[in-house]
Amino acid sequence: MNDQPRMNNHPGETHHDHFMRRAIALSIESVAQQRGGPFGAVIVKDGAIIGEGFNRVTSSNDPTAHAEVVAIRAACAQLHAFHLDGAVIYTSCQPCPMCHAAIYWARLGAIYYANTKSDAAEIQFDDAFIAQQLTAPAESRTIPMSQLLRDEAQVAFVAWVKQSNHIQY
């Protein structure tokens, strides 16, 4: 990757290093401020950070406030868009299943990470159980899942399909 632009912060630093160091700094900030777990993320488009975040699960009482989700929300707000085509994410740890799915929904083009899922598991952030549950047959999951009132719910789906000006995503 010698063709990468160089940043001035550290000798020999690539733009990837620069943005990853910012994600790592956010993870350290999260710990220092006791705002949540030790995770940080930045979203970059056209060489500039358009959204960043650190884990705020415990400080916001929001189990979805992972660093990646916080960064996606910030980037979407910055662009006034619900997708992030052409952007990439730098995250201090390999994304959990929820964040990984959110990255796909946001249409990010690449994921760069520092710590691994194994590293996270070593400090009690183990998502292997969740990943296993998501791929298990519904009847064998630990949280029961039951369908109710499908016919009534179909009204919204039919209306959506008939609406000529709905926004696809």
N, C-alpha and C positions, 0 to 999 in steps of 0.2 A: 504494500500500500504506500509506496514511496511517492506516488503521484498526488497524495492528499495534501491540501493546503496546510501550512504550518501555522500554529498559534504562538503567541509570544509568551504565554504564561509559564511554560516549561520547555526547556531545550528539547527539540525533536518532537514536540507534541503535535499530533494530528488533530483535525477537527473532531474526529471520533473521540479521542482522548479528552479533549476540551469539554465536550458535552457530557461524557460519562463522568468526568470529575465534578461537574455541576450536579448531576444526579446523586453522586456519592455525598457531596457537601450537603444536599438537602436531607439525605438519610441521617447524617450526623446531626444536623439541625433538629430534626424530629426527636432524636434521642435527647439532645441537650435541653430542649424545651418541654420534654415529656408530653408531647402532643400525640404520640402513637408509636407504632412499631418502627424499626430502623430501616425505613425504605424511602427512596426518593426517585423521582422520574422527571424527565424533561422531554418535550416534544419540539422537534426542529423541522422547519420548512424553509427551503431556499437559504440555508446557512444561518438562520436566526431562530432563537428560542421563541416559540409562540405560546407555550404553556408549560407550567411546571407545578409540581406538587410534592408533598411528602405525606406519609401516612398520618391520617387524622381520625382513625377509628375510635380511639378512646376519648379524645378531646371533644369530638363532635357527636359521640354516641351513635355513630353511623357505621355499621359493619361493611358498607360498600365504599367507605372513604379510604381506599387503598391509594397509594401514591400514583399509580398509573391512571386510575379513574379520576382522581383529583386533577391530574395533568390534562387528561382528555377533556374534562369539563372546562378547564381554563382555556385550552386551545380552541375549543369550539366557540366559546364566548368571545374570544379575541377575533376569530374569523367570521363570527355571526353565521356559522354553518354547522350542520349536524354530521358532517363527514370531514375527514382530514386527508383526502387524497393528496399524494405528493409529500406527505410528512412522514417522519420516522420518530421512534421513541427510544430514548436511552433510559434504562432503569437500573437501579442499584442491585436488583435481584431478579432472577428469572421469574416471569409473571406466574401468578397462581391461575387456576382455571377461570375464575371470574374475570380477572384482568386480561387474560389471554383472549377470552371471548369479546370483551369490550374493545380490545385492540382491533379485532376483526370487524366488529360493527362500525368502528370509526374509520375503517379502511386505511389504516396506517400501512406504509410500504415496507417497513423493516423494524425489527426489534433488536436492540443491542442491550446486553445485560452484563453485570459484573458477577455478583454472587450467584450460586446455583441453588436449585431447590433443595439439594442435599445440605448445603451450607445453612439454609433457612431451617431445615428440619433439626439440625444440630442445636439450634437455639429456641426450639419449641414452636416454630412456625412450619408445621408439616401439613401440606395440603394433599398428600397422597391419598388419604381417606376420601376426600371430596372428589378427587379425580376418579377414583375407583367407583364411587357412588354414581357419578354422572354417566358412566358407561355400563353400569349394571342394569339388568332388566328391572323395570319399574316395580314389579312385585317383590323383588328381593332387596330393595333399598330400605334404609333404616327410617327414613321419613316417608310415611305412606302418601300415595298420590292417587286421587280418585276424580273421575270426570263427573261433572254435574251440569245440567241445564244447557247442553250443547245447542239444542234447537233455538232457545231464546238468545243465546250468544251469537248465533249465526246471523241475526238481524244486522249487527254492526258490520260483519264481514260482507254481507250482500250490499249494504249501503256503500261501503268503501269501494267495492268493485264497480258499482254503478256511477259513482262520483267521477266525472270526467276530469276534474282539476285536482285530484289528490296528488300529493307529492310522494313519489316512489323513494324508498330508501332500502 
